[in-house]
Amino acid sequence: MHLALYRKFRPKIFDEVIGQDHIVRALKNQVITGQVGHAYLFTGTRGTGKTTCAKIFAKAINCLSPVDGSPCLKCESCKALDELNSVDILEIDAASNNGVDEIRALREKVKYPPINGKYKVFIIDEVHMLTDSAFNALLKTLEEPPKHAVFILATTEAYKLPATILSRCMRFDFRLVSKELLKEHIKNVFNAIGVKYDEKSIDAIASSGEGSVRDTLSVADSVVAFCSNLVTYDKVVDILGSNDIDSVLDLTDKIIDKDIGGVLTTIDNLCKIGKNLIALGKELSVHFKDLLVIKNCDNAKDILGFSKETFNRYFNQAQKTSGEQLLSFMEKFCGIESELKYALSPRTLIELTCLECASYDTLKKN
């Protein structure tokens, strides 16, 4: 059976976690000093390492011979905790177990000491999904936990948690992973599985992940299945259903130059080759944002992570527009993102929005 890349390359020690150095350092220090808290809150966007770090931390605090704050993966405790039916690390999905009865059952399990290690760790994923009564039941346990119990609450929506729960947890905010780190990670994965690639294809895959390691590896998995052992940019664009940089630059050139006929012709060509117009709307919004970054930030190249050639093309286009114009374009394309999903004719909506942008000065006067 094929093992998904995000599972195959899931970090097993803290040094393998990417883009979360501030959290890794703090957790490793707690393991090294032995100052382990009783409740932690891991929050952040999906696919940034919350559950992964929770599992590594659970092993590390139980490891008999931790290495620089990470589990050794060799001792009896580490091997025992690797078992799927381990009773010392309990992972609960609050999305499907969100009632008070499930939390009461958890409270009963908390009473029993660990079998293989020093701590019994309870990882509650999507904890914001718990009901009010379930939160109240959990609060009682967090207020008076036994010494052997450690709770790790993971969520993408920390603002939904009651203040009484938040105040009893040590909070760690997971960040979106930079495009450069994602590109490096994909290269390492492809090198490990013997897949050849070009730089442009890596850039496209990393961009599609939008800061999520898991999403990026899921895209990489689909690309490898489609391309086999040779990943090319054109094939990545095909599998993503997205629009390549040249197409987006060509269309935005026509918009900025107020070339109405060129706008309609370019969109027609994109439709004929089956390009995803919903993806196009989002990409145009991001494109105008990138131009705004170039116009206003001295370190724009570092922020955007473009190659020298791509950055120069964006830079030249940015010089032909004003900041006010770009803000207006961004607003229009952001405004139609949700509409595109349900529009009877996404093409008409895209054409209308592009033509409105191409008529910017006329609309402004009116």
Summary of the structure (lengths in Angstrom):
residues: 366
radius of gyration: 24.7
end to end distance: 62.5
largest distance: 75.5
contacts: 1152
relative contact order: 0.09
helix: 60%
strand: 10%
